[in-house]
Structure formats: structure tokens, C-alpha cells
């Protein structure tokens, strides 16, 4: 059953003696189709490639993807009325199945009127070359060329009333009957007033030649006909360009030779009459209007089309993972000329041109306004055949629906030239936006986005990654407030950004809660601040000025970037303190002591001394003595306790005794002894030596302790020397003892068994051993000395 096609499915026209038919791809709705050509005598003939090139049909697509069918008015199945009226009926079979079962057939007749025939007309189609000649023109040129002369001997064998063809090529001459030409892919026939030959490209009888730099496919042939006394020889030579296209980044150029020697035997008589161009089957009257350039000279005709110009189509594509575009346009050229042999020749070339793949790296433009704190990123430019299908923010993929549901804004922004870009908006506060503290008070926000776009009707996926940054000054460097009380220094530091953007450092050491606790600081936080309480004699306190009258102390904390450790700010608090007694142990071994008089009755502090009696106070007053010495001087002893080195000295009072003949010794002065200890971590010990800088302005690296050793009663004026005997036992049995005057030699780490006995029978007296030490000489105050018992 034949049906008429629905309105809009088929469009047809007649241009330059060629039927043009277009099918609307949208109305085909993705269905399959086939074409049949209706033979007026034999019925429908399926259209295939071999039939198309032999019979003068072209089936292709225009640049928009619409199926195109073209047919010469001299094609095999056209009804011809007096070489002026032509008709052709095409059957269009449409099916939802590739096998074409259950197909619906639409019949579509086309009509064409053409009477302005030139003496010779040549058509160069996509898949065939066609030449038609009026039969009333002189058959043989007056210019007896080699080709003509070579044909004359063959005419003796031309059969009576039978057309024959003779081909001349570099390989020789070949004469065939017209009935055999179809087997070689040729079509030869005559109409009421014309003879025509149609040939495929690259046949065995063709040859390639280069004319003015353009490769041409040429067939040199002569048709021969003999009837009674008439011998008709007709030059059926045809030559068509094979390419002639060139491309730049902005334009394509199609070049065709102006004069083709095999078609113009007497070039001196050549005269170009008209040159017309067309696009998509339509003549272009004013090429400049569309920015087309049509130019010609004695050797070439050139058509230059800007990439993207109207009439053609830009198509998106992906090649090797790279996005790019392809531009296609359907052109035709009509060149009419005259020469002495052929009077008028109309030369028509139809060519579909597609540029090579042109990479177009998409651009990502950061249109973010920092004050809005929203990324605004444009991704483009793209043709309409590109769509955004997914994005990845950070490392998290989202479909467009998921992205919009999350709060990302994604939309298209069109341009006047038909392209578009995709706009993405993401808040700076989004958790997938990277945030980095940079410079002094700025945050760098980084949006990592990966676009997934679908390209072209093939829906090829293309991926493009982008990194967009925005730096804004949105951080406020904290300012600390310092103050003091009688025993502590305080720093109040804003808590915002601590540990996130910056940390506090005490020298080179991170000041965290563990460090604060280890150093004896008290750290407290409220809603806005971190409060540090630093005891006056805690680790890290700097003593800018130290005397027995006052201490000027300072505490510094550095504010540093978390990542780069760059110091941005130093917070300091400095105060003056009045401390009655203290000890400071400096890293170079300097010890400063302020000793307070707490005896009853009072003593003269100028007469206090260290173990080395020559080490007197540097300053003193009624209640204090101020000592400054090095741990290698003044009788200072040293020992190891765990991972600490302990330096020990003693402040004592030089007593005045009353002369007497025997015990007891009488003195009016109270007993005054202070043990001073400096503890240094062994792995942090520095070389002992002279001061390089003022020690009072450096960090004490050791901790000091002052231990009072006075056991005198408040009102005792006379103290009796007790009868105490000490002996060294040879073993732990304490049975056998060394003689008092005998030197005892012991190896390192060998035990010493010491016994101390009180020779006093009074029931009110008990023995408590307070201190015991060993010296290297008989002087128990000499150095060095090694403590055995300290403070009992």
C-alpha cells in the first residue's frame, strides 16, 4: 500500500538540472528508511551504492543530519519529455526495525523543468561524473589532436547503427559497446537532442592529473555512431576535481581550476562568462553578505568560507580525549565559459566539505565576587549539541539533580553566536571547598570541579577538570592582653583560629596543654579566650632585670601558622615583681640567688657565704643576700638523678665563736644554712663557659630549689657538740670495721657500709642522720663532694 508522506517529512526542489529531495530527520523519529526509484516500465528499483553512481543518484546527509537524495535529470529512471520536462518518483520506506519489516511506503513524485541547456554540460557529483553534449554541434574539432587522430582508425570497425565508446588512457585505447559499458559502471545513452556519459570516480579507464595544483580525475573518451553515410564522433571527455580544499584555524578554502586543458582544447579562445556559488542547493546571489569570498583569476576559482559561517554547521566532537569542533558545509560551483570548439560549457561541481578536527580546549572563567563568598565559575564555550550531565566537587560525584538538591546552582548562559556556557555556583562554606590559611590574614578557597559533558548526537562523554581559587582577607589576627598579679603573669589570647590556622609556640616548642601542664602553667578557656597563667619562676619566663630588690620578668608566646610555621605575632607580658627569695638557674650555668634572712635572732647577711668561703654576696641588705655564681665555682657539687644533672651548693653563715678550753663550743649566732639546687635535663645541658650575652635576659633552662637547713631553737644560744662516731664496715654484717686512719679504696658502683653511732646515754637524746657526704680530702667543706644522704 502506497501512502502520501505526512506534511513536512519531504522537501524537494530542482536546481541546476538536479532533483534535490530532503527528509526531515525529526519527523523520521529515529526510524529506519530505504529509498526506491520508480522505473516507469519496470516498477520500484531499490537504491544501492553501485546503482547510484551508475545511474546518477546521490544519497547522503546534509550538515544538519537530514537525509538528502539528489538525482540528475538524465538519470536512469527519469521520465524525459523533449529534454525540457522531467519527472521522477521515489518510494520512501519507513520502518521501526532495521530489517525493514512492517515498513510503511510513501510515494513521492518530483518534477523538474529545464530547457536552457548548454552545448556541453558537466556535473561533478560526490560519487559520479557526468557529461552531456548536444548532438547538433560539430563532432570533430578543427584542432586535430592526438586523441582525435588515434580515434579515426577505430571508426572503420564501428558497427552499423550501434553506439560504441572508445577510452584513451596512458595504458592504451579501449573500445567497448554501450551495452557492455554498464558492466564497468558506466552509463551511456542519448535523448532527443543529447548524448551523455556517466562514470564513477577512479575507474580503470580514468587517470589522475594535476591542474593548477588541484588533483583531477579525468576520463578521455569518444562516442562513435555510424548510420548510412554518417559517422558521428563525439568528444565525451570529462574531468572533475578530487579535492582542492585547504584549511586554517578560521576559514576553509575550496579551489577549482579556471581552465581545464582536457576540456578546453583551444585555450586562446577560452572566455569565462559566469561564476556562481551555492550553499545547500541554493544559489548565493551576494556572497559578501554571508562573509563568503568568491574570487577567481586566470588559473583558479576560489571560495573561502569562515569557520562557523551561516549555511554550514559546527559540530562538537571528541578525539583522543580532546574536545573540539568540526565544521561542515555543502557547496556547489557553476562555471560557464565559451571556447571555439564547444560554444558554451556549463561546469557544475557539488562538494560537501568537512574540516579536520579542530581542538577547542574549553575555558574556565572565574567570575567570583569575593565579597559574596560564592564561587561563580563559567565553563565554555560550547555548541548547542553539548550538554552537562554530571559534576564532581572535590572527590564527590553528583548528577545534576543531586547537585541542585545539595544547593549548587547550575544553569546555561547562551551567547548571541549560538554558543553557550555552563555556570556553576558553590558557596565558600561548602564542606567540599578546600580552605587554606595563607599570607597574614587571608583564606584561600579552592574549588576542585570535574565536569562531565555529553558531546554530539553520539553522546560521547568528555571530562574536564578545573581548579578555581579565591583569596580573601577574612581572618583577624588575634591580639593578646597581658597582666600580672604578685606571683604570676597572665596572657589572654582570643581563641578563634587557634589550632586551625595558627598555633602558640614557646620558643621552638609547641605550646599545648601538655606543655603548659609540664611547665607549670595554668591554661583555662572561656567562650572567647584562652587564659594562660604563668608562675613567676616557671619555665619560659625571661628575666630582663634581676636584683635583690626586684625582678623584671617577661613572658613571650609566638603566634605561628600551622602549616608554614611562619611567625605572625609575638604576644608579650612584662611586669616587675618584689620577691623576697628566689633562685634562677640559667642555661650557661649561671645561678642567681636571693636569700632571705629568717633566723631569730637576726644575722648579718654580709657574712653569708657559699661553700667556698670566698664566694660572698654581690649585694645585701638587712634582710637579704644576693648571690651570683657559676656552677663550676664556689664549691658547687654535681650529681645525676635520673635524666637530670643536679648542681648543689650551700649558703651558710660565718659564725663567731667564744674561745674556750674544751667542749662545748659556745656561739651567740643562730645556725643558718640554705641548700641551693639547680636541676638541668641532661639532654638539654649546654656547654659551661663565660657569658656571651647578658644572662639576665635569657631563658633559665634549669629549675632551682632553696632548702632551708636551720634546726636551731628560737631561744637557744648555746649548742653542745654531740659525741658522734662514724665507722666504715668491711661487709654488710657490720662486725669488722676499717681503722679510722686507713685509706679505703672502692671500685665504682661498689657498696660502702657506713655506721653512725651516738655515744650519749641520755634518755632524751635520739639520733637522726640529716646529711652525709664524702669528700676527696680531710676538709669536709672541700670540693668535689658526693652526697650519700640528703635531708635524712
C-alpha positions in Angstrom: 0.0 0.0 0.0 1.4 3.4 -1.0 0.9 6.4 1.2 1.5 10.1 0.7 4.2 11.4 3.1 3.0 13.4 6.0 3.4 17.2 5.6 7.0 18.3 6.4 8.6 14.9 6.0 9.8 15.6 2.5 11.0 18.7 0.8 12.1 18.8 -2.8 13.3 21.3 -5.5 15.1 21.5 -8.8 18.4 23.3 -9.0 20.8 23.3 -11.9 19.0 20.4 -13.6 19.3 18.3 -10.5 16.5 16.9 -8.4 17.0 17.7 -4.7 15.0 15.9 -2.0 15.4 16.3 1.8 13.8 14.1 4.5 13.2 15.7 7.9 15.2 13.6 10.4 13.0 14.8 13.3 9.8 13.5 11.6 11.6 10.2 10.9 11.9 10.0 14.7 14.9 7.7 14.6 13.2 5.1 12.4 14.9 3.3 9.6 14.3 4.1 6.0 15.1 2.9 2.5 14.6 4.6 -0.9 13.3 3.0 -4.1 13.4 4.6 -7.5 10.3 4.0 -9.6 11.1 2.8 -13.1 8.3 3.9 -15.4 8.4 0.5 -17.1 9.8 -2.0 -14.5 8.5 -0.6 -11.2 10.4 0.1 -8.0 14.1 -0.4 -8.0 16.0 -0.5 -4.7 18.7 2.2 -4.4 22.2 0.9 -3.6 25.7 2.5 -4.0 26.5 0.8 -7.3 23.3 1.8 -8.9 23.6 5.3 -7.5 27.0 6.1 -9.1 26.0 4.4 -12.5 22.5 6.0 -12.7 23.2 9.4 -11.4 21.8 9.3 -7.8 23.3 10.5 -4.6 22.1 9.5 -1.1 23.8 11.4 1.7 23.1 13.7 4.6 23.2 17.5 4.8 25.2 19.1 7.6 22.2 19.1 9.8 21.8 15.3 9.6 18.8 15.3 7.3 18.9 12.6 4.6 19.5 14.1 1.2 18.6 12.5 -2.2 19.9 14.0 -5.4 19.3 12.9 -9.0 20.4 14.1 -12.4 17.6 14.8 -14.8 19.4 12.4 -17.1 19.5 9.6 -14.5 18.3 6.2 -15.5 14.7 6.3 -14.3 13.7 9.8 -15.1 10.8 10.4 -17.5 12.0 12.8 -20.1 9.7 14.9 -22.2 11.6 16.6 -25.1 14.6 17.3 -22.9 12.6 20.0 -21.1 10.2 18.4 -18.6 11.5 15.7 -16.3 9.8 13.6 -13.6 11.0 11.1 -11.1 9.0 9.1 -8.5 10.7 7.9 -5.3 9.3 5.4 -2.8 10.3 6.1 0.8 10.0 3.0 3.0 10.0 3.7 6.8 10.2 1.1 9.5 10.9 0.8 13.2 13.1 -2.2 12.5 16.5 -2.4 10.9 15.2 -5.4 8.9 12.6 -3.1 7.4 9.8 -5.4 8.3 6.4 -3.9 8.7 7.6 -0.9 6.6 5.3 1.8 5.5 5.9 3.0 2.0 5.4 6.6 1.0 5.5 7.6 -2.7 6.8 10.9 -3.7 6.8 12.3 -7.3 9.2 15.1 -8.3 9.2 17.4 -11.3 11.8 19.5 -12.9 11.7 21.9 -15.8 15.0 22.7 -17.6 15.4 24.0 -21.1 18.4 26.2 -21.0 20.9 23.5 -22.0 24.4 24.5 -22.8 26.2 22.8 -25.7 28.1 20.8 -23.2 27.2 20.3 -19.5 29.5 18.6 -17.0 28.4 17.7 -13.5 30.9 16.6 -10.8 28.9 14.9 -8.1 30.0 13.2 -5.0 30.0 9.8 -6.5 29.9 10.2 -10.2 31.0 12.4 -13.2 28.5 13.2 -15.9 29.0 14.9 -19.3 26.1 15.6 -21.8 26.6 17.0 -25.3 24.2 18.4 -27.8 24.3 16.2 -30.9 23.9 19.0 -33.4 27.3 20.5 -32.7 30.3 19.7 -34.9 31.5 16.4 -33.9 35.2 16.8 -34.5 37.4 19.8 -33.6 39.3 21.5 -36.2 42.3 21.1 -33.9 43.3 17.5 -34.8 44.8 16.5 -31.5 46.5 13.2 -30.9 43.4 11.9 -29.2 41.2 12.6 -32.2 43.7 11.1 -34.7 44.0 8.0 -32.6 40.3 7.5 -32.8 39.9 7.7 -36.5 41.3 4.2 -37.4 38.8 2.7 -34.9 35.8 4.1 -36.8 36.4 1.5 -39.5 35.2 -1.1 -37.1 32.2 0.7 -35.7 29.1 -1.4 -36.1 26.2 -0.1 -38.2 23.6 1.9 -36.1 25.3 0.9 -32.8 26.9 3.3 -30.4 30.4 2.5 -29.2 32.8 4.1 -26.7 36.5 4.4 -27.0 38.6 5.3 -23.9 42.1 6.6 -24.2 44.4 6.3 -21.2 48.2 6.0 -20.7 47.7 2.3 -20.8 46.3 2.4 -24.3 43.0 2.5 -26.1 39.9 0.5 -25.2 36.7 0.2 -27.4 33.6 -1.2 -25.9 29.9 -1.5 -26.8 27.5 0.7 -25.0 25.7 -2.5 -23.8 29.0 -3.6 -22.1 29.7 -0.2 -20.5 27.1 -0.7 -17.8 29.1 -3.7 -16.6 32.1 -1.4 -16.0 30.0 1.0 -14.0 29.3 3.5 -16.9 26.0 4.8 -18.1 25.8 6.0 -21.7 22.6 7.0 -23.5 21.1 9.5 -25.8 18.0 11.6 -25.6 16.2 13.5 -28.2 19.0 16.1 -28.6 21.8 15.0 -26.3 24.2 12.2 -25.7 25.5 11.7 -22.2 28.1 9.6 -20.4 28.2 9.0 -16.7 31.2 7.4 -15.0 32.3 6.6 -11.4 35.4 8.1 -10.0 38.7 6.1 -10.1 37.6 3.6 -12.8 40.1 1.6 -14.7 39.8 3.9 -17.6 40.4 7.1 -15.7 43.7 8.8 -14.8 44.8 11.4 -12.3 46.3 14.6 -13.4 47.2 17.8 -11.5 45.8 21.1 -12.9 47.0 24.3 -11.3 47.8 22.4 -8.2 44.5 20.6 -8.0 44.2 16.8 -8.5 41.7 16.0 -11.2 40.1 12.7 -12.1 39.9 12.5 -15.9 38.3 10.2 -18.4 39.2 10.8 -22.1 36.5 9.1 -24.2 34.9 9.4 -27.6 31.5 8.1 -28.5 31.1 6.8 -32.1 27.9 6.2 -34.1 27.6 5.2 -37.8 24.4 5.3 -39.9 24.5 5.0 -43.7 26.8 7.7 -44.8 27.0 9.4 -41.4 29.9 8.8 -39.0 29.4 10.7 -35.7 32.3 11.1 -33.3 31.6 13.0 -30.1 34.1 14.0 -27.5 32.8 12.8 -24.2 35.9 13.7 -22.1 35.1 14.6 -18.5 37.4 15.9 -15.7 36.4 16.6 -12.1 38.4 17.8 -9.1 39.2 15.3 -6.4 39.9 17.7 -3.6 41.2 21.3 -3.7 40.3 22.1 -0.1 42.6 23.8 2.4 42.0 24.8 6.0 43.2 27.4 8.5 42.0 27.9 12.1 39.5 30.4 10.9 38.5 29.5 7.4 38.3 26.8 4.7 39.1 27.4 1.0 37.9 25.4 -1.9 39.9 25.8 -5.1 38.9 24.7 -8.7 41.0 25.3 -11.8 39.6 28.1 -14.0 40.8 26.4 -17.2 41.0 22.6 -17.5 43.2 21.8 -20.5 41.4 18.5 -21.5 38.1 20.3 -21.6 39.4 23.4 -23.4 41.4 22.4 -26.5 42.0 25.9 -27.8 42.8 27.8 -24.6 43.3 31.0 -26.5 39.6 31.1 -27.3 38.6 30.5 -23.7 36.3 33.1 -22.2 34.8 32.8 -18.7 31.2 34.0 -18.7 29.7 33.5 -15.2 30.8 32.0 -11.9 28.1 31.3 -9.4 28.3 29.6 -6.0 25.7 28.0 -3.9 25.2 26.6 -0.4 22.9 23.7 0.4 21.4 23.7 -3.1 20.6 27.4 -3.1 22.4 30.0 -5.3 24.1 32.7 -3.3 23.5 36.0 -5.1 25.6 38.1 -2.8 28.3 36.0 -1.2 29.7 39.0 0.7 26.5 39.3 2.7 27.3 36.0 4.4 31.1 36.8 4.6 31.8 34.3 1.8 34.6 35.1 -0.5 34.2 34.2 -4.2 37.3 35.1 -6.2 38.9 34.0 -9.5 41.8 34.7 -11.7 43.3 33.1 -14.9 44.2 29.9 -13.1 41.9 29.4 -10.1 38.4 29.9 -8.8 38.4 30.1 -5.0 35.6 30.0 -2.4 36.6 30.9 1.1 34.2 30.2 4.0 34.8 31.4 7.5 34.6 28.6 10.1 31.2 28.8 11.6 29.6 30.9 8.8 25.9 30.8 8.1 24.8 27.9 5.8 27.3 25.4 7.4 27.2 23.6 10.7 29.6 23.4 13.6 29.5 20.1 15.3 31.2 19.1 18.6 33.4 16.1 18.7 35.9 14.3 20.9 39.2 12.9 19.5 41.8 11.2 21.6 40.1 12.5 24.8 40.3 16.1 23.5 37.2 18.2 22.9 37.0 20.0 19.6 34.7 21.1 16.7 34.2 20.1 13.1 32.6 22.5 10.5 30.7 21.2 7.5 29.2 22.9 4.6 27.6 21.8 1.3 28.9 23.9 -1.6 28.4 23.9 -5.3 30.1 25.9 -8.1 28.8 26.7 -11.5 31.3 28.0 -14.1 30.1 28.8 -17.6 32.6 29.5 -20.3 32.8 29.6 -24.1 35.5 28.4 -26.5 35.8 27.9 -30.2 35.1 24.2 -30.0 32.1 23.9 -27.7 30.5 27.3 -27.9 29.2 27.1 -24.3 30.2 24.8 -21.5 28.4 24.7 -18.1 30.6 23.1 -15.5 29.0 22.3 -12.1 30.8 20.9 -9.1 28.9 19.8 -6.0 31.1 19.2 -2.9 30.4 18.6 0.8 33.4 19.9 2.8 34.2 19.0 6.4 37.1 20.5 8.2 39.6 18.3 10.1 39.0 18.0 13.8 39.9 21.3 15.4 40.8 21.1 19.1 38.9 23.6 21.2 40.1 23.4 24.8 37.2 24.6 27.0 37.9 27.6 29.1 37.1 28.0 32.8 36.5 31.6 33.8 36.4 32.6 37.4 33.7 35.2 37.8 33.6 35.0 41.6 32.9 38.1 43.5 34.8 37.6 46.8 32.5 39.7 48.9 29.6 37.4 48.1 31.7 34.4 49.2 30.2 32.3 46.4 32.1 30.7 43.6 30.8 31.7 40.2 32.5 29.6 37.5 31.8 29.7 33.8 32.7 26.7 31.7 32.5 27.1 27.9 32.1 27.9 25.1 30.1 25.0 23.7 27.9 24.4 20.8 24.2 23.5 21.3 25.0 19.8 20.8 26.8 19.7 24.1 25.1 19.1 27.5 26.3 18.9 31.0 25.4 15.6 32.6 27.4 15.4 35.9 29.9 17.3 38.0 32.4 16.2 40.7 33.1 18.6 43.6 36.3 17.7 45.4 36.2 14.0 45.0 32.4 13.6 45.3 30.4 13.0 42.1 26.9 14.4 41.6 24.3 14.1 39.0 22.8 17.5 38.1 19.7 16.7 40.1 21.8 15.7 43.1 24.0 18.8 42.7 21.0 21.1 42.6 19.3 19.3 45.5 22.5 20.0 47.5 22.3 23.7 46.8 24.7 24.1 43.9 23.3 26.3 41.2 23.9 25.1 37.7 22.5 26.8 34.6 23.2 27.6 31.0 24.1 31.0 29.7 23.6 31.5 25.9 25.5 33.8 23.6 24.4 35.6 20.5 26.5 33.5 18.2 24.6 30.3 19.2 27.2 29.0 21.7 26.7 28.6 25.4 28.5 28.2 28.7 27.6 26.4 31.9 27.5 28.4 35.1 28.3 26.8 38.5 27.8 28.5 41.8 29.1 27.0 45.0 29.3 28.6 48.4 32.7 29.1 50.0 31.3 27.4 53.1 30.6 24.2 51.3 32.4 21.4 53.1 33.9 20.2 49.8 35.5 23.5 49.1 39.2 23.4 50.3 40.2 26.1 52.7 43.8 27.1 53.4 45.1 29.9 55.6 47.6 31.9 53.5 49.6 35.1 53.9 48.9 37.0 57.1 45.2 37.2 57.4 43.7 35.6 54.3 42.0 32.4 53.4 42.4 30.7 50.0 39.3 28.9 49.0 39.8 26.3 46.3 37.1 24.7 44.3 38.1 21.4 42.6 35.5 20.6 39.9 35.4 17.9 37.2 32.8 18.4 34.5 31.3 15.6 32.6 29.7 16.7 29.3 27.9 14.7 26.6 29.1 15.7 23.2 27.2 15.5 19.9 24.4 13.2 18.8 26.7 10.2 19.6 26.7 11.4 23.2 30.4 10.9 23.7 31.4 11.7 27.3 34.2 14.2 27.8 35.7 15.1 31.1 37.4 18.4 32.1 39.0 19.2 35.4 39.3 22.7 36.8 40.8 24.3 39.9 39.4 27.7 40.9 40.9 29.8 43.7 39.8 32.8 45.5 41.8 34.6 48.2 40.1 37.0 50.6 41.2 38.7 53.8 38.6 37.3 56.1 40.7 36.5 59.1 41.6 38.8 62.0 45.0 38.2 63.6 44.3 37.9 67.3 45.7 40.4 69.8 46.5 39.3 73.3 46.2 41.2 76.6 48.7 40.7 79.3 48.6 41.5 83.1 50.2 40.3 86.3 49.5 39.7 90.0 52.0 39.3 92.8 53.2 35.8 91.7 52.1 35.2 88.1 52.0 36.6 84.6 48.8 36.3 82.5 48.1 36.3 78.8 44.5 36.4 77.5 44.5 35.3 73.8 41.4 35.2 71.6 40.6 31.5 70.9 39.3 31.9 67.3 41.6 30.2 64.8 43.9 28.6 67.3 45.0 25.1 66.1 43.0 25.6 62.9 45.0 28.5 61.4 47.8 29.1 63.9 49.4 27.7 67.0 51.2 29.1 70.0 54.9 28.4 70.4 57.2 28.8 73.4 60.5 29.3 71.6 60.6 26.3 69.2 58.2 24.2 71.2 54.5 23.9 70.5 52.6 25.3 73.5 49.8 22.9 74.0 48.0 21.7 77.1 50.7 19.0 77.8 53.5 21.6 77.5 51.6 24.0 79.7 51.0 21.4 82.4 54.6 20.2 82.3 55.9 23.8 82.6 53.5 24.6 85.5 51.2 26.9 83.5 47.5 27.0 84.1 45.5 27.1 80.9 41.8 28.0 81.0 39.3 28.8 78.3 36.1 30.6 78.1 33.7 31.3 75.2 36.2 33.7 73.6 39.7 33.5 75.0 42.4 31.2 76.2 43.8 32.4 79.5 47.4 31.4 80.4 48.6 31.8 83.9 52.4 31.6 84.2 54.1 31.5 87.6 56.9 33.9 88.0 59.5 31.2 88.3 58.1 28.8 85.7 60.0 27.6 82.6 59.9 30.0 79.8 59.9 33.2 81.8 62.5 35.7 80.7 64.1 37.8 83.5 65.0 41.1 81.9 66.4 42.6 85.2 67.3 40.7 88.4 68.5 42.2 91.6 67.9 41.5 95.3 65.4 44.4 95.2 63.2 43.4 92.2 62.7 41.1 89.2 61.6 42.4 85.9 60.1 39.3 84.2 58.7 38.9 80.7 56.9 36.0 79.0 56.7 35.7 75.2 54.5 33.5 73.1 54.8 33.4 69.3 51.8 33.0 67.1 52.7 30.9 64.1 51.0 29.5 61.1 50.0 25.8 61.5 51.4 24.7 58.1 54.4 27.0 57.4 55.5 27.8 61.0 55.8 31.5 59.9 55.7 33.8 62.9 52.9 36.3 62.6 52.8 37.9 66.0 54.6 37.7 69.4 52.4 38.2 72.4 54.3 39.5 75.5 53.6 40.4 79.0 56.2 42.1 81.2 55.9 43.1 84.9 58.1 44.0 87.9 58.0 41.7 90.9 59.2 42.0 94.5 60.2 38.5 95.5 61.9 38.0 98.9 63.7 34.8 98.0 64.4 33.0 94.7 66.9 31.0 92.7 67.4 31.3 88.9 69.4 28.6 87.0 70.5 29.8 83.6 71.4 27.6 80.7 75.1 28.7 80.7 75.4 27.6 84.3 74.9 30.9 86.0 73.0 30.8 89.2 71.3 33.8 90.8 70.1 33.5 94.4 68.2 35.9 96.6 68.4 34.5 100.1 66.1 35.8 102.8 67.0 36.1 106.5 64.5 34.2 108.6 66.5 33.4 111.7 65.9 34.5 115.3 67.9 36.4 116.3 68.8 38.0 113.0 72.2 37.7 111.4 74.4 40.0 109.4 73.6 38.9 105.8 77.0 40.3 104.7 78.7 37.4 106.4 76.8 34.7 104.5 78.8 32.7 102.1 78.8 29.7 99.8 80.7 26.5 100.4 83.7 28.3 99.1 84.1 30.9 101.8 85.5 33.4 99.2 82.1 33.5 97.5 80.3 36.3 99.3 77.1 38.0 98.4 77.2 40.5 95.5 74.6 42.7 97.3 72.9 42.5 100.6 70.8 44.4 103.0 69.3 43.8 106.4 67.0 41.1 105.2 68.5 39.7 102.0 71.7 38.5 100.4 72.2 38.4 96.6 74.5 35.8 95.2 75.6 35.3 91.6 78.0 32.5 90.7 78.7 29.7 88.1 78.1 26.1 88.8 81.8 25.3 88.2 82.8 27.6 91.1 82.2 28.3 94.8 82.4 24.6 95.8 79.3 23.6 93.8 78.9 19.8 93.6 77.3 17.8 90.8 75.4 14.6 90.6 73.0 12.7 88.3 69.4 12.0 89.3 67.6 10.1 86.6 67.7 12.2 83.4 68.7 15.3 85.3 72.0 16.8 86.3 71.8 18.4 89.8 74.2 21.2 90.9 74.2 21.8 94.6 75.7 24.5 96.8 75.0 25.8 100.2 74.6 29.2 101.7 75.9 29.3 105.3 76.7 31.9 107.9 80.2 32.5 109.2 79.7 32.2 113.0 81.6 33.9 115.7 82.6 31.5 118.5 83.7 32.3 122.1 87.1 31.0 122.9 87.1 28.0 125.3 89.4 25.3 126.6 87.2 22.4 126.0 83.8 21.3 124.6 81.2 22.6 124.4 81.9 25.4 121.9 79.8 28.5 122.6 78.4 30.8 119.9 75.9 33.7 120.0 74.8 33.2 116.4 72.0 31.1 115.2 72.5 28.2 112.8 71.9 29.4 109.2 72.2 27.0 106.2 70.4 27.0 102.9 71.0 24.3 100.3 70.6 25.5 96.8 69.9 23.1 94.0 69.8 23.6 90.2 68.3 20.8 88.0 69.1 20.6 84.3 67.8 18.0 81.9 70.8 16.0 80.8 70.0 16.1 77.1 69.4 19.8 77.2 72.7 20.7 79.0 74.7 23.4 77.3 78.4 23.9 77.4 79.5 25.7 80.5 81.5 28.9 79.9 81.7 32.6 80.0 78.6 34.8 79.2 78.2 35.7 75.6 75.1 37.8 76.3 73.7 39.2 79.4 72.4 36.2 81.3 69.6 38.1 82.9 67.9 38.5 79.6 67.8 34.8 78.6 65.6 31.9 79.4 66.6 29.9 82.5 66.8 26.3 81.4 67.1 24.8 84.7 64.9 24.7 87.8 66.1 25.8 91.2 65.3 24.9 94.7 66.3 26.5 98.0 66.2 24.2 101.0 66.5 25.8 104.5 68.7 23.7 106.8 68.3 25.5 110.1 67.3 23.4 113.1 68.2 25.9 115.8 65.7 26.7 118.5 64.2 30.1 118.8 65.8 30.9 122.1 68.9 28.6 122.1 72.1 30.5 122.4 74.4 27.6 123.3 74.7 24.4 121.3 76.5 21.3 122.6 78.6 19.3 120.2 77.3 15.7 120.3 79.6 12.7 120.7 79.0 11.0 117.4 81.2 8.3 116.0 81.2 7.0 112.4 82.8 3.8 111.1 83.1 2.0 107.8 82.3 -1.7 107.9 84.0 -4.2 105.7 80.7 -6.0 105.0 77.1 -5.7 105.5 77.4 -7.7 108.7 78.8 -4.7 110.5 81.2 -6.9 112.5 84.6 -6.0 111.1 85.4 -2.3 110.6 88.2 -0.3 108.9 90.6 1.6 111.1 89.8 5.4 111.1 93.1 6.5 109.8 93.3 3.9 107.0 92.6 4.9 103.4 89.7 2.9 101.9 89.7 2.1 98.2 86.5 1.2 96.5 85.7 0.4 92.9 82.9 2.3 91.1 79.4 1.0 92.0 80.9 -1.0 94.9 78.8 -0.7 98.1 80.0 1.2 101.1 78.7 0.1 104.5 78.7 3.1 106.9 77.7 3.2 110.5 77.0 6.3 112.6 76.6 5.9 116.4 75.6 8.4 119.0 77.7 8.0 122.2 75.3 9.6 124.6 73.5 7.8 127.3 70.9 10.5 128.0 67.4 9.1 127.5 66.2 12.4 126.0 68.6 12.3 123.0 67.9 10.5 119.7 70.0 10.3 116.6 68.6 11.5 113.3 71.1 11.5 110.4 70.3 14.6 108.3 73.2 14.8 105.8 76.1 12.6 104.9 78.7 13.2 102.2 82.1 12.1 101.0 84.9 14.5 100.1 88.3 14.0 98.5 90.2 15.4 101.4 90.1 15.7 105.2 88.3 19.1 104.8 84.7 18.2 104.9 83.9 21.5 103.1 86.2 20.8 100.2 85.1 20.0 96.7 84.2 18.0 94.9 81.9 16.1 97.3 79.4 13.3 96.8 76.2 13.2 98.8 75.2 10.0 100.4 72.2 11.1 102.5 70.4 14.4 101.9 67.7 15.7 104.2 67.6 12.5 106.1 
